[in-house]
Amino acid sequence: MTTERIRLCQIKKRIIVNLEPEEYQQLSELNVQEERSFSWLGRQAILDYTKKHKSSSSQPIAKASTRK
């Protein structure tokens, strides 16, 4: 592996997302329909969300509700 490739790998960060069964089912359907990986769909959702909230950066982003 080249030094450049090693540096690129170190830049990326990994997250884990827990989904409800219904959320996973919807994501699975998009995965098939759009022929995109789960990772791509997750990154796209994060990019869309952060882009949407960037214009209102003076206001805090609402916390996700906790389910019981």
N, C-alpha and C positions, 0 to 999 in steps of 0.2 A: 504494500500500500504506500502511495506517495505521501510526502509530508503535507501537501495541499489537501489531499483527501482526508487525512487524519484531522486536520484543522476544521474542515467542513463538518465532519461528524461530531466534533466537540461543540459546535455552535448550537446545534439543534437540541431542544429540550423535549422531554416526553411527559405526557400527563395520562392519568387514568380517569375514565368517566364511568360512573355507575348509572345505568338506565333502568327505568321501569320496563316491564315486559312490553307494554304498548309502545313505548318510545323505541325500543329495540326493533319491534315489528315494523314500525314506520321507517326506520333507518334501513332495515333490510330490504324493504320494498324499493326505496330510493336507490339502494345499492344495485339492485337488478335493473330497474328502469333506466337509470342514468349511466349504467356500466362504469361506475366509479367505486373506488375502494372506500372502506369505512374511514380510513385516515383522511382521504381527500375530502369526504363529506364533512368530517369534523373540522378540518382546517377551514373549509369554506364557511361553515356556520360561525366559527370564531371570527374570521375576517369580516363577515357581514355584520355581526353583532358589534364588534369594536368600531367599525366604520360608522355604523348608525349612531353610536354613542359618543363618537369623537367630537361631533359638532356641539354637543352639550357637555363638554368636559368640565364645566364649572359645577355641574350637579353630579353627586355620587351615583354610581350604578346601583340599582336596587339589589338587595341580597335575594338569593333564591329561597323559596319557602322550603321548610323541612317537612317531610311527609312522615306520618306516624301510622 
